[in-house]
Structures are given as C-alpha cells and as structure tokens.
Amino acid sequence: MTTLTRNASRTEHSVHRPLKRRGQSDLKIALLFIAPAMIGFIVFYLVPTLRGIYLSFTEYSILGDPTWIGTANYEAIAKDPLFWNALAVTAQYVLINIVLQTALALGLALLMHRVAKSTLIRGALLLPYLMANVIAALLWFWLLDYQIGIVNYFIEAFGLPKVAFFGSEEWAIPTQALINTWRHMGYTALLLFAGLQAIPSHVYEVANLDGASPWQTFRKITMPLLRPVLALVLIVTVIGSFQVFDTVAVTTMGGPVNASRVLQFYIYQKAFTESDFGYGSALAVILFVILALVAFIQMKFLKGNESDLD
Amino acid sequence: MTTAKVSAPARATARRRTFTWRRGGAWLLVALAVAVSVLPFYWILRTALSTNGALAGNATNLLPADFNLGAFQRVFGLQSPEEAVAQGGSGAQIDFWIYLRNSVLFASITTTGAVFFSAMAAYAFARLRWRGRNLVFSLFLATMMVPPIFTALPNFLLIKNLGLLNTMVGLVLPYIFMTPFAIFFLRQFFLNMSREVEEAAMLDGAKHLRIFFQIILPNAAAPIATLALLTFIGQWNEYFWPLLVGQDESVRVLTVGLGVFKSQSPQGAPDWSGLMAATLVSALPVLILFAIFGKKIVNSIGFSGIK
C-alpha cells in the first residue's frame, strides 16, 4: 500500500510538468467538477459540524428556537450519572472488542498467510461483515435465546447453567461485543493479511538463515513491519466500537436497567426520545472529542504513519 | 493489489511441506473460523423453514423442524392474519414489498449519485491543477473523522426544517453528493492513470468534460464498479439515518422494518421462524452480489481498508 502511494505521488509530479509549462490553471473547470461534492460537503458535513457544536451550548427542544445557555449542558453532563455509566459501559465494550477482535484477527491472518490463502476461505470469513448490524443482531438474538437458543442448549449439554446473554446485567455488554467481534473478525483479519503479504519475503529468508525461531521471527520481524497496518486496524476498530448503536437498538435497548446503554444510544435517547437536542449535541461533541483523542494518541503511540520498510 | 502477490519462495516452501500435526492443527483452526462465520447463516435458513411450534422441541435438529414455508408466506404478506397468529406470528400486516422497494431505491440512488459526483471531484483532485487543491482535499478527508452521529443530529434538523422527513428525498440527500471515502478511493486510481491518451486528446482540442467521460470513466470502470458495489452494500445495511428520517411505512427500509417486525412479535415467544425468514430475505441481495462478485469484494478489502 505504501508503494502504491509512493508511485502515485511520483506520477503526479512527473505528469504535471508539461501542464505547468503552459502556465495554465484549471481552476474554472475544477470548480465545475467539484461543485456537487462541494455542495454535499458544505451542507451535510461542514455546516452540521459547526451547527452541532453551536447546539451543544443551547437548550433546544426541537419546538421553538435554540436558546444560548453557555456551558450549562456540559456542567450537567459532568454531574449526570447516566453519562458516566454510558461512558463506562462503552469503554468496557471497546476494550473487549479490541482485545478479542485484534487477537483473533491476527491469529487468523497468520493462519491465512501460512496455510490457507484461498479466496474461498477469505470470502467465507468476510460474509458476516457484509451483513447489516441489524441482521447480525437478530441472528444472535435467536442463537443466544435463553429458552430455545442453540448456544444455551450446548451450554446445558456440557452441564453448565444457562446464560441470559441479553437479559443479565453482567452479560449484556460482553454479548454485544462478541456479536461485533463475530461480524468484524474476518474483515480485520483480511486487512492484517494484506499487511503480511506486503512484507518482502527476503526479510524472512535472512532471519531463517540466521537461525531465528518462529517466535523470534514473529516478534522481531512480523510485528514491527506490520505495525502501520496494525495501528490503522486498531484505530478503525476503536473508532468503530465507540459508535456501537444498531446492535444495542435492536436487541437490548440499553437494558437491562442501564447495563448496555452505550454512549451513542444515550445520545439518541436524549435527542430523539426526550427531544433534548442541546444536551444530545453536547454528548455528541464529547464523543467526537474522545474519538479525535483516541486517534491522535494511537497515531503517536504506534507511530502509525511510519513504516520500518522504508 | 498486494493480496494477489504471492512470492515465489513462499510458494515453493508451501509445496515442499507435507502433512505435519502442526499444519493439520492450523487447518483445523481455519476450518473452525470458517464454520463460526458461515454456519449461523445455515441456522437462519433452518429456522425460517421450521414452524414456531416445533422449534422448541427440536432445538438441535440440524434439519428444519416440521418443514414449512409459512414463515416466508408471512413475510411476504401471503398469509391471512388468523393463519399467521396460529403459526406464532403477530397477525399485524407487514408490507415487506414496500420495504424492499424502499431499500432498493435508497441504496441505488445514493450509490449512483455518490459514486458519480465523487468521481467528478476525484478527477479534479487528481488530474487538474488549481490553487488550494491539497487544502480542500485535506478538508474533505478530515470529514472521514467526524462520527456520523455528530452530523446526524443537525442533518435531521435540516431535513425536518425543509419538510422532508419521511420522504425519499430526505433519506437520500445527505449521501447523494459524495462520500469522503469514495473521493479518496477514486483519486488513488486516477492518480495512477497514464497521461498519454489524455494528452493526445488534449492536443485535439478535447475539453476536460470529454476527457472525463470518454477516457477517465471507461478506463477506471473496474475500480468504479468495486466502489459502487461496496457503497451499495453499505447503504443497503444502513440503519441509523433511515431510522431517524424514514419511520413512515411509505419510506421505511428493510433494516428498519426488521426492527419493527421484531418488536411486533406477540407477548411471550417471538415469531422466530418469521423473523429469520425476514432476515434472510433482507440479506438476500447482498448474498447474491457476494455470490457473483465475491472475488472482487474480497480483493478490494485489502485496498479499501488501508486508507
């Protein structure tokens, strides 16, 4: 992938020289080409972003006009036990997700790289990812049903007590995380697999000649060279997990009690069920800030934009 | 794509190896992962072909319990309410065909618009020279960072103020002009296309519009098709925005309809076979696309994910 970008920029430089000679700018025609996308960008991305920030400083119940109330929403959020609960629940979900999904996907990617490169297998692993979250949620709602779900049948067959996956406070979030892991495992594995394929084989040959053990090879070569892809995968996973909504909305609706009321579901409830758009927007700003921070820290920490291959 | 590249030494080692326990174990793990990914879909089919009454007594039977097409009839509205209730359905009318039509409209309109307009913008970013090009492109890219829910609240208000709630126009508007990802994806391909044909055409006095339609678009048919495929699947599966804007029966899409189908189940046991039949029908278009273009989709993941 890095190669692709590098080639791209090289082409860009070389091909632009003849045009530059003519000393002609394509500004007018460029504006024509970019106009529709620009409208979409300004109306549905840029202005809403600014408006969302503005609304977070107002009290706004959809009827009537927003009234400026300064930082009152944020002060209320700081004292809102439901917000702190939503944050904790979301963090738990994200944590289970990253650990489980990354570990499983890395294992799968290594397996694919070493033994099974077939497109058929990769396709099979990708299947859950192509399904809607709603479908994954309904499917597992059925498989994990307390009364007649197949999973609980097996659990009982092994002599263990049945698990109320969606109905118990301690299982609600892990269950959502497991469903998400099931849906994304293959996709993440494919990304890592692509990263593994990009590592030149001569690096491994040298390690082989030096008598490195498989574990040493993995730790000293594979992991460092995979780091940019791994960083990207982690960022995508974390940012995606923070925004979990569909699964929760279809299965537990935030329950039992508050056990699975994740941040995004709480925003949805505040804005659309209680029609408190100011408060909802302030919550959304906080989610936005968290995501930006997470991306920033991960980029710094994992030095994601540098590759040891260069 | 990097995925297609298999280095020669690696292939040679693979061929040299014969069966070892370690290799057998590795294959077993792969098989397990495939089973976990695919078998649940068989369970959807098996449940959809069962009757609700028989499901409880045959929890582990691999074949449908009391094989029956009633669940599908229920989904397509071919069953009388009395019959539906007798089989464990809610008896409420569900206009599946309308949801299906809405999903088709929503996904195809947004895909067509977003891919076409994004291609135009990508052309301007990749092949035209103008001041501020890189700045504007970074701004567009930065929007990939904004979480959808953040723009969804103000966008909902905008659509509401325009009086477009519960209309197809309101549903498609935020997606139709562009997606940052589509612009990014196509720009990569346009940057790599050769200038020669284009410059020859230039000398002939051809203008940029002609170059775009007659040279760039036909030559980039493959990446454009891949992008359209991925966009269509993504839009087909979209839930949050249609939930906010398309609650009304007349514009409700399948994902939202499925949630409704579930909540309409009578008190007590849900209509599992009906629900699974509905799930299967909703997933069918994606399953068909995957059956036809599976290889294309799989190979594009390596590229699309690595932004």
Interface residues (C-beta under 8 A of the other chain):
Chain A: M1 L4 T5 N7 A8 S9 T11 E12 V15 H16 P18 L19 K20 Q24 S25 D26 L27 I29 A30 L31 F33 I34 P36 A37 M38 I39 G40 F41 V43 F44 Y45 L46 V47 P48 T49 R51 G52 L55 I62 L104 G107 L108 L111 M112 R114 V115 A116 K117 T119 I121 R122 G123 A124 L125 L126 L127 P128 L130 M131 A132 N133 V134 I135 L138 L139 W140 F141 W142 L143 D145 Q147 I148 G149 I150 Y153 W182 M185 G186 Y187 L190 L191 F193 A194 G195 Q197 A198 P200 S201 E205 V229 L232 V233 V236 I239 F242 Q243 F245 D246 A249 V250 Q264 I267 Y268 A271 F272 F277 G280 S281 A284 V285 L287 F288 L291 A292 A295
Chain B: M1 T2 T3 K5 V6 S7 P9 A10 R23 A26 W27 L29 V30 A33 V34 V36 S37 V38 P40 F41 W43 I44 T47 L55 A56 A59 T60 F117 S118 M120 A121 Y123 A124 F125 A126 L128 R129 W130 R131 R133 V136 L139 F140 T143 M145 V146 P147 P148 I149 F150 T151 L153 P154 N155 L157 L158 K160 L173 P174 I176 F177 M178 P180 I183 Q188 L191 N192 R195 E199 K207 H208 F212 I233 W236 N237 E238 Y239 F240 L243 L244 T255 L258 G259 K262 A269 W272 L275 M276 T279 S282 A283 V286 F290 G294 K295 I297 V298 N299 I301 G302 F303 G305 I306 K307
